[in-house]
Amino acid sequence: MHGGLGLETVSYAVLPGSGSVAGVPIPGWATALIALACAASAVVVLLVFLRNRRR
């Protein structure tokens, strides 16, 4: 189950910075920051889930 989240492909797809939301262009650093925040929150949720499962 480890490494099956596909976060690497998400970050590579997001990094070029050509994205736009509702017609507003988003710079590459902001998109990378959002992807990093999503990955970090996913790791935190996974750790909390595993910690609660052991009890």
Backbone as XML, in Angstrom:
<?xml version="1.0"?>
<chain id="A" units="angstrom">
  <residue number="1" name="MET">
    <atom name="N" x="0.815" y="-1.196" z="0.000"/>
    <atom name="CA" x="0.000" y="0.000" z="0.000"/>
    <atom name="C" x="0.858" y="1.260" z="0.000"/>
  </residue>
  <residue number="2" name="HIS">
    <atom name="N" x="2.129" y="1.125" z="0.334"/>
    <atom name="CA" x="3.006" y="2.291" z="0.360"/>
    <atom name="C" x="3.362" y="2.716" z="-1.055"/>
  </residue>
  <residue number="3" name="GLY">
    <atom name="N" x="3.374" y="4.013" z="-1.281"/>
    <atom name="CA" x="3.791" y="4.545" z="-2.567"/>
    <atom name="C" x="2.751" y="4.446" z="-3.662"/>
  </residue>
  <residue number="4" name="GLY">
    <atom name="N" x="1.552" y="4.008" z="-3.342"/>
    <atom name="CA" x="0.532" y="3.853" z="-4.363"/>
    <atom name="C" x="-0.373" y="5.059" z="-4.516"/>
  </residue>
  <residue number="5" name="LEU">
    <atom name="N" x="0.004" y="6.186" z="-3.905"/>
    <atom name="CA" x="-0.866" y="7.362" z="-3.929"/>
    <atom name="C" x="-0.731" y="8.163" z="-5.217"/>
  </residue>
  <residue number="6" name="GLY">
    <atom name="N" x="0.381" y="8.007" z="-5.923"/>
    <atom name="CA" x="0.571" y="8.727" z="-7.172"/>
    <atom name="C" x="0.855" y="10.205" z="-6.988"/>
  </residue>
  <residue number="7" name="LEU">
    <atom name="N" x="1.412" y="10.598" z="-5.838"/>
    <atom name="CA" x="1.680" y="12.013" z="-5.581"/>
    <atom name="C" x="2.774" y="12.550" z="-6.499"/>
  </residue>
  <residue number="8" name="GLU">
    <atom name="N" x="3.705" y="11.677" z="-6.909"/>
    <atom name="CA" x="4.785" y="12.133" z="-7.772"/>
    <atom name="C" x="4.230" y="12.611" z="-9.112"/>
  </residue>
  <residue number="9" name="THR">
    <atom name="N" x="3.310" y="11.851" z="-9.683"/>
    <atom name="CA" x="2.753" y="12.240" z="-10.973"/>
    <atom name="C" x="1.919" y="13.504" z="-10.840"/>
  </residue>
  <residue number="10" name="VAL">
    <atom name="N" x="1.240" y="13.677" z="-9.719"/>
    <atom name="CA" x="0.446" y="14.888" z="-9.503"/>
    <atom name="C" x="1.354" y="16.108" z="-9.468"/>
  </residue>
  <residue number="11" name="SER">
    <atom name="N" x="2.459" y="16.021" z="-8.712"/>
    <atom name="CA" x="3.349" y="17.177" z="-8.594"/>
    <atom name="C" x="4.011" y="17.495" z="-9.936"/>
  </residue>
  <residue number="12" name="TYR">
    <atom name="N" x="4.374" y="16.487" z="-10.717"/>
    <atom name="CA" x="4.989" y="16.742" z="-12.010"/>
    <atom name="C" x="3.985" y="17.360" z="-12.986"/>
  </residue>
  <residue number="13" name="ALA">
    <atom name="N" x="2.741" y="16.923" z="-12.909"/>
    <atom name="CA" x="1.728" y="17.453" z="-13.815"/>
    <atom name="C" x="1.364" y="18.888" z="-13.459"/>
  </residue>
  <residue number="14" name="VAL">
    <atom name="N" x="1.527" y="19.251" z="-12.187"/>
    <atom name="CA" x="1.074" y="20.552" z="-11.700"/>
    <atom name="C" x="2.162" y="21.615" z="-11.843"/>
  </residue>
  <residue number="15" name="LEU">
    <atom name="N" x="3.427" y="21.215" z="-11.790"/>
    <atom name="CA" x="4.524" y="22.178" z="-11.712"/>
    <atom name="C" x="4.678" y="23.167" z="-12.872"/>
  </residue>
  <residue number="16" name="PRO">
    <atom name="N" x="4.361" y="22.819" z="-14.120"/>
    <atom name="CA" x="4.613" y="23.791" z="-15.192"/>
    <atom name="C" x="3.939" y="25.153" z="-15.018"/>
  </residue>
  <residue number="17" name="GLY">
    <atom name="N" x="2.846" y="25.250" z="-14.296"/>
    <atom name="CA" x="2.260" y="26.548" z="-13.986"/>
    <atom name="C" x="1.434" y="27.159" z="-15.106"/>
  </residue>
  <residue number="18" name="SER">
    <atom name="N" x="0.915" y="26.326" z="-15.992"/>
    <atom name="CA" x="0.079" y="26.838" z="-17.074"/>
    <atom name="C" x="-1.395" y="26.737" z="-16.715"/>
  </residue>
  <residue number="19" name="GLY">
    <atom name="N" x="-1.705" y="26.429" z="-15.466"/>
    <atom name="CA" x="-3.084" y="26.240" z="-15.061"/>
    <atom name="C" x="-3.805" y="27.544" z="-14.810"/>
  </residue>
  <residue number="20" name="SER">
    <atom name="N" x="-5.127" y="27.468" z="-14.886"/>
    <atom name="CA" x="-5.946" y="28.630" z="-14.565"/>
    <atom name="C" x="-7.242" y="28.153" z="-13.932"/>
  </residue>
  <residue number="21" name="VAL">
    <atom name="N" x="-7.751" y="28.948" z="-12.999"/>
    <atom name="CA" x="-9.020" y="28.634" z="-12.354"/>
    <atom name="C" x="-9.977" y="29.777" z="-12.645"/>
  </residue>
  <residue number="22" name="ALA">
    <atom name="N" x="-11.099" y="29.479" z="-13.271"/>
    <atom name="CA" x="-12.103" y="30.484" z="-13.651"/>
    <atom name="C" x="-11.476" y="31.592" z="-14.499"/>
  </residue>
  <residue number="23" name="GLY">
    <atom name="N" x="-10.532" y="31.215" z="-15.364"/>
    <atom name="CA" x="-9.919" y="32.182" z="-16.257"/>
    <atom name="C" x="-8.781" y="32.983" z="-15.656"/>
  </residue>
  <residue number="24" name="VAL">
    <atom name="N" x="-8.487" y="32.758" z="-14.368"/>
    <atom name="CA" x="-7.402" y="33.483" z="-13.706"/>
    <atom name="C" x="-6.157" y="32.609" z="-13.717"/>
  </residue>
  <residue number="25" name="PRO">
    <atom name="N" x="-5.080" y="33.046" z="-14.371"/>
    <atom name="CA" x="-3.863" y="32.224" z="-14.412"/>
    <atom name="C" x="-3.207" y="32.110" z="-13.040"/>
  </residue>
  <residue number="26" name="ILE">
    <atom name="N" x="-2.675" y="30.928" z="-12.766"/>
    <atom name="CA" x="-2.016" y="30.671" z="-11.488"/>
    <atom name="C" x="-0.528" y="30.458" z="-11.751"/>
  </residue>
  <residue number="27" name="PRO">
    <atom name="N" x="0.360" y="31.162" z="-11.048"/>
    <atom name="CA" x="1.802" y="30.963" z="-11.250"/>
    <atom name="C" x="2.247" y="29.573" z="-10.805"/>
  </residue>
  <residue number="28" name="GLY">
    <atom name="N" x="3.388" y="29.146" z="-11.327"/>
    <atom name="CA" x="3.884" y="27.802" z="-11.031"/>
    <atom name="C" x="4.171" y="27.583" z="-9.565"/>
  </residue>
  <residue number="29" name="TRP">
    <atom name="N" x="4.726" y="28.586" z="-8.881"/>
    <atom name="CA" x="5.067" y="28.404" z="-7.463"/>
    <atom name="C" x="3.811" y="28.233" z="-6.618"/>
  </residue>
  <residue number="30" name="ALA">
    <atom name="N" x="2.731" y="28.922" z="-6.982"/>
    <atom name="CA" x="1.489" y="28.791" z="-6.215"/>
    <atom name="C" x="0.880" y="27.408" z="-6.419"/>
  </residue>
  <residue number="31" name="THR">
    <atom name="N" x="0.933" y="26.919" z="-7.653"/>
    <atom name="CA" x="0.403" y="25.590" z="-7.938"/>
    <atom name="C" x="1.209" y="24.524" z="-7.216"/>
  </residue>
  <residue number="32" name="ALA">
    <atom name="N" x="2.538" y="24.687" z="-7.203"/>
    <atom name="CA" x="3.394" y="23.740" z="-6.496"/>
    <atom name="C" x="3.126" y="23.792" z="-4.995"/>
  </residue>
  <residue number="33" name="LEU">
    <atom name="N" x="2.877" y="24.988" z="-4.474"/>
    <atom name="CA" x="2.583" y="25.141" z="-3.048"/>
    <atom name="C" x="1.272" y="24.458" z="-2.686"/>
  </residue>
  <residue number="34" name="ILE">
    <atom name="N" x="0.259" y="24.596" z="-3.541"/>
    <atom name="CA" x="-1.026" y="23.937" z="-3.306"/>
    <atom name="C" x="-0.853" y="22.420" z="-3.346"/>
  </residue>
  <residue number="35" name="ALA">
    <atom name="N" x="-0.082" y="21.917" z="-4.322"/>
    <atom name="CA" x="0.146" y="20.477" z="-4.426"/>
    <atom name="C" x="0.890" y="19.960" z="-3.201"/>
  </residue>
  <residue number="36" name="LEU">
    <atom name="N" x="1.862" y="20.737" z="-2.715"/>
    <atom name="CA" x="2.615" y="20.346" z="-1.528"/>
    <atom name="C" x="1.718" y="20.324" z="-0.300"/>
  </residue>
  <residue number="37" name="ALA">
    <atom name="N" x="0.839" y="21.310" z="-0.178"/>
    <atom name="CA" x="-0.085" y="21.354" z="0.955"/>
    <atom name="C" x="-1.050" y="20.172" z="0.918"/>
  </residue>
  <residue number="38" name="CYS">
    <atom name="N" x="-1.522" y="19.817" z="-0.260"/>
    <atom name="CA" x="-2.419" y="18.659" z="-0.388"/>
    <atom name="C" x="-1.699" y="17.373" z="-0.012"/>
  </residue>
  <residue number="39" name="ALA">
    <atom name="N" x="-0.453" y="17.223" z="-0.457"/>
    <atom name="CA" x="0.316" y="16.025" z="-0.125"/>
    <atom name="C" x="0.574" y="15.949" z="1.372"/>
  </residue>
  <residue number="40" name="ALA">
    <atom name="N" x="0.911" y="17.080" z="1.993"/>
    <atom name="CA" x="1.175" y="17.104" z="3.430"/>
    <atom name="C" x="-0.081" y="16.767" z="4.217"/>
  </residue>
  <residue number="41" name="SER">
    <atom name="N" x="-1.223" y="17.308" z="3.804"/>
    <atom name="CA" x="-2.462" y="17.009" z="4.522"/>
    <atom name="C" x="-2.848" y="15.545" z="4.358"/>
  </residue>
  <residue number="42" name="ALA">
    <atom name="N" x="-2.577" y="14.963" z="3.194"/>
    <atom name="CA" x="-2.865" y="13.545" z="2.991"/>
    <atom name="C" x="-2.006" y="12.680" z="3.908"/>
  </residue>
  <residue number="43" name="VAL">
    <atom name="N" x="-0.740" y="13.057" z="4.075"/>
    <atom name="CA" x="0.152" y="12.315" z="4.973"/>
    <atom name="C" x="-0.331" y="12.433" z="6.413"/>
  </residue>
  <residue number="44" name="VAL">
    <atom name="N" x="-0.753" y="13.629" z="6.821"/>
    <atom name="CA" x="-1.245" y="13.829" z="8.189"/>
    <atom name="C" x="-2.491" y="12.991" z="8.434"/>
  </residue>
  <residue number="45" name="VAL">
    <atom name="N" x="-3.416" y="12.989" z="7.495"/>
    <atom name="CA" x="-4.640" y="12.189" z="7.642"/>
    <atom name="C" x="-4.295" y="10.710" z="7.742"/>
  </residue>
  <residue number="46" name="LEU">
    <atom name="N" x="-3.346" y="10.256" z="6.930"/>
    <atom name="CA" x="-2.939" y="8.855" z="6.972"/>
    <atom name="C" x="-2.317" y="8.505" z="8.316"/>
  </residue>
  <residue number="47" name="LEU">
    <atom name="N" x="-1.459" y="9.374" z="8.839"/>
    <atom name="CA" x="-0.830" y="9.120" z="10.137"/>
    <atom name="C" x="-1.858" y="9.094" z="11.259"/>
  </residue>
  <residue number="48" name="VAL">
    <atom name="N" x="-2.807" y="10.014" z="11.241"/>
    <atom name="CA" x="-3.855" y="10.031" z="12.268"/>
    <atom name="C" x="-4.693" y="8.768" z="12.182"/>
  </residue>
  <residue number="49" name="PHE">
    <atom name="N" x="-5.010" y="8.335" z="10.968"/>
    <atom name="CA" x="-5.792" y="7.112" z="10.791"/>
    <atom name="C" x="-5.052" y="5.902" z="11.345"/>
  </residue>
  <residue number="50" name="LEU">
    <atom name="N" x="-3.757" y="5.787" z="11.019"/>
    <atom name="CA" x="-2.979" y="4.649" z="11.505"/>
    <atom name="C" x="-2.824" y="4.696" z="13.020"/>
  </residue>
  <residue number="51" name="ARG">
    <atom name="N" x="-2.663" y="5.879" z="13.567"/>
    <atom name="CA" x="-2.507" y="6.020" z="15.015"/>
    <atom name="C" x="-3.789" y="5.619" z="15.745"/>
  </residue>
  <residue number="52" name="ASN">
    <atom name="N" x="-4.928" y="6.011" z="15.215"/>
    <atom name="CA" x="-6.199" y="5.672" z="15.851"/>
    <atom name="C" x="-6.543" y="4.198" z="15.681"/>
  </residue>
  <residue number="53" name="ARG">
    <atom name="N" x="-6.037" y="3.579" z="14.627"/>
    <atom name="CA" x="-6.358" y="2.175" z="14.378"/>
    <atom name="C" x="-5.652" y="1.254" z="15.364"/>
  </residue>
  <residue number="54" name="ARG">
    <atom name="N" x="-4.499" y="1.679" z="15.878"/>
    <atom name="CA" x="-3.738" y="0.820" z="16.790"/>
    <atom name="C" x="-4.394" y="0.701" z="18.153"/>
  </residue>
  <residue number="55" name="ARG">
    <atom name="N" x="-5.195" y="1.685" z="18.521"/>
    <atom name="CA" x="-5.796" y="1.657" z="19.864"/>
    <atom name="C" x="-6.909" y="0.639" z="19.968"/>
  </residue>
</chain>
